[in-house]
Amino acid sequence: MTLRRFLAIACVLIASPVLLHAQREKLPPDDLDIVEKKWPDAKKSNTGIRYVVEHAGSGKVLNPGDIVSVTYIGSLLTGKVFDKQLDPTKPFTFRVGRSLVIDGWDQILQLMSVGDKWIIIVPPELAYGRRGNPPRIPPYATLVFELEVRSVERE
């Protein structure tokens, strides 16, 4: 093996853990720093959503097709609230896994059950991405939700 080929292989082996980490992390670096400081115990889903369990519910986890009712507060990392639905008598109701909400919600709800109250941190690509949702949500915004599953109707 030539020295040049050996050095190329060595560089790939040394750089691969860094490159693999970069592929898995979905939060922008500045946002990641804020999230790790504000929620140091946040768990990470396999799709890159961070979450903190504030209250554990009971029952089976939600499935695609379930009709779920939730209450929530949505904010930017700065703390600025852009949307909320807190009235338990008028929860936000939709069908899970049907692209009726942002991808981050469809994904994380499939880890939750009735009564769960979580703080979820959704990376931009699983929220509104580069387009944002003007004027309330800028492009490439990481979103934070306090999300509570109030009820579910099974399909």
RODO-2510 file (C-alpha; in nm, 4 decimals, decimal comma):
residues 155
     n   res          X          Y          Z
     1     m     0,0000     0,0000     0,0000
     2     t     0,1390     0,3380    -0,0912
     3     l     0,1925     0,6033     0,1697
     4     r    -0,0624     0,8308     0,0023
     5     r    -0,3324     0,5626     0,0133
     6     f    -0,2483     0,4818     0,3755
     7     l    -0,2789     0,8504     0,4744
     8     a    -0,6116     0,8825     0,2917
     9     i    -0,7530     0,5809     0,4758
    10     a    -0,6217     0,7118     0,8086
    11     c    -0,7868     1,0505     0,7474
    12     v    -1,1198     0,8867     0,6680
    13     l    -1,1059     0,6726     0,9819
    14     i    -1,0197     0,9694     1,2001
    15     a    -1,2844     1,1994     1,0479
    16     s    -1,5707     0,9478     1,0238
    17     p    -1,6988     0,9802     1,3837
    18     v    -1,7183     1,3592     1,3427
    19     l    -1,8933     1,3272     1,0061
    20     l    -2,1389     1,0714     1,1415
    21     h    -2,2219     1,2955     1,4365
    22     a    -2,2829     1,5866     1,1999
    23     q    -2,5270     1,3750     1,0004
    24     r    -2,7260     1,2711     1,3082
    25     e    -2,7532     1,6112     1,4767
    26     k    -3,0438     1,8089     1,3348
    27     l    -3,0253     2,1183     1,5568
    28     p    -2,8161     2,4106     1,4298
    29     p    -2,4976     2,4476     1,6414
    30     d    -2,6061     2,7722     1,8126
    31     d    -2,9484     2,6248     1,8925
    32     l    -2,7870     2,3053     2,0217
    33     d    -2,5830     2,5095     2,2713
    34     i    -2,8990     2,6827     2,3989
    35     v    -3,0921     2,3549     2,4248
    36     e    -2,8127     2,1744     2,6104
    37     k    -2,7858     2,4599     2,8617
    38     k    -3,1598     2,5084     2,9138
    39     w    -3,2611     2,1393     2,9091
    40     p    -2,9475     1,9411     3,0016
    41     d    -3,1484     1,6251     3,0796
    42     a    -3,3452     1,6256     2,7537
    43     k    -3,3646     1,2898     2,5815
    44     k    -3,3216     1,2606     2,2065
    45     s    -3,5467     1,0626     1,9743
    46     n    -3,3966     0,8657     1,6884
    47     t    -3,5127     1,1420     1,4513
    48     g    -3,3369     1,4229     1,6409
    49     i    -3,6231     1,5648     1,8454
    50     r    -3,5274     1,6488     2,2037
    51     y    -3,7865     1,6020     2,4791
    52     v    -3,8294     1,6320     2,8544
    53     v    -4,1031     1,4328     3,0283
    54     e    -4,2769     1,6676     3,2716
    55     h    -4,5584     1,4286     3,3551
    56     a    -4,5879     1,0642     3,2525
    57     g    -4,9257     0,9454     3,1332
    58     s    -5,0558     0,5932     3,1031
    59     g    -5,1786     0,3521     2,8438
    60     k    -5,0576     0,2536     2,5030
    61     v    -4,8517     0,4873     2,2896
    62     l    -5,0275     0,6662     2,0066
    63     n    -5,0328     0,5121     1,6603
    64     p    -5,0665     0,6583     1,3120
    65     g    -5,4362     0,7079     1,2423
    66     d    -5,5314     0,7735     1,6054
    67     i    -5,7350     1,0878     1,6614
    68     v    -5,5571     1,2790     1,9356
    69     s    -5,6593     1,5854     2,1357
    70     v    -5,3788     1,7998     2,2757
    71     t    -5,3187     2,1274     2,4532
    72     y    -4,9949     2,3122     2,3881
    73     i    -4,7847     2,6254     2,3963
    74     g    -4,5512     2,6817     2,1021
    75     s    -4,2539     2,9134     2,1325
    76     l    -3,9233     2,9994     1,9724
    77     l    -3,5968     2,9287     2,1557
    78     t    -3,6030     3,2929     2,2661
    79     g    -3,9193     3,2163     2,4645
    80     k    -4,1444     3,4199     2,2353
    81     v    -4,4807     3,2403     2,2156
    82     f    -4,6145     3,2064     1,8606
    83     d    -4,9188     2,9854     1,9248
    84     k    -5,1104     2,8192     2,2058
    85     q    -5,4200     2,6160     2,2776
    86     l    -5,4569     2,5665     2,6508
    87     d    -5,8320     2,5317     2,7038
    88     p    -5,8908     2,1654     2,7983
    89     t    -6,2552     2,1954     2,6904
    90     k    -6,1446     2,2972     2,3379
    91     p    -5,8237     2,1019     2,2670
    92     f    -5,6561     2,0879     1,9270
    93     t    -5,7719     1,7617     1,7660
    94     f    -5,6255     1,5881     1,4607
    95     r    -5,5284     1,2481     1,3212
    96     v    -5,1701     1,1372     1,3969
    97     g    -4,9395     1,0484     1,1096
    98     r    -5,1430     1,2110     0,8329
    99     s    -4,9228     1,5207     0,7764
   100     l    -5,1854     1,7484     0,9305
   101     v    -4,9251     1,8973     1,1661
   102     i    -4,5482     1,9480     1,1472
   103     d    -4,3393     1,6318     1,1055
   104     g    -4,1922     1,6767     1,4526
   105     w    -4,5359     1,6419     1,6109
   106     d    -4,6340     1,3413     1,3991
   107     q    -4,3098     1,1713     1,5030
   108     i    -4,2959     1,2544     1,8741
   109     l    -4,6640     1,1820     1,9374
   110     q    -4,5975     0,8207     1,8406
   111     l    -4,3794     0,8005     2,1542
   112     m    -4,6434     0,9554     2,3824
   113     s    -4,9550     0,8243     2,5548
   114     v    -5,2645     0,9830     2,7105
   115     g    -5,1770     1,2076     3,0036
   116     d    -4,8180     1,2662     2,8920
   117     k    -4,6982     1,6245     2,9225
   118     w    -4,3657     1,6844     2,7538
   119     i    -4,1464     1,9709     2,6496
   120     i    -4,0391     1,8966     2,2938
   121     i    -3,7679     2,0744     2,0984
   122     v    -3,8226     2,0348     1,7244
   123     p    -3,5345     2,0954     1,4811
   124     p    -3,6117     2,3273     1,1884
   125     e    -3,6218     2,0507     0,9272
   126     l    -3,8979     1,8732     1,1230
   127     a    -4,0911     2,1989     1,1686
   128     y    -4,1200     2,4736     0,9045
   129     g    -3,7631     2,4545     0,7692
   130     r    -3,6287     2,7222     0,5398
   131     r    -3,9693     2,8710     0,4602
   132     g    -4,0704     2,9365     0,8218
   133     n    -4,4301     3,0409     0,8840
   134     p    -4,4230     3,4208     0,8531
   135     p    -4,4720     3,6428     1,0345
   136     r    -4,4723     3,4384     1,3561
   137     i    -4,2037     3,1803     1,2785
   138     p    -3,8825     3,2803     1,0993
   139     p    -3,6973     3,0530     0,8561
   140     y    -3,4802     2,7782     1,0095
   141     a    -3,6422     2,8166     1,3528
   142     t    -3,6049     2,5539     1,6225
   143     l    -3,9419     2,5266     1,7971
   144     v    -4,0243     2,4458     2,1588
   145     f    -4,3610     2,3056     2,2623
   146     e    -4,5162     2,2231     2,5960
   147     l    -4,7416     1,9462     2,4695
   148     e    -5,0006     1,7494     2,6679
   149     v    -5,2002     1,4575     2,5301
   150     r    -5,5542     1,4998     2,6606
   151     s    -5,7335     1,2090     2,4901
   152     v    -5,7170     0,9640     2,2021
   153     e    -5,9683     0,7815     1,9861
   154     r    -5,8299     0,4630     1,8359
   155     e    -5,8868     0,3917     1,4696
***
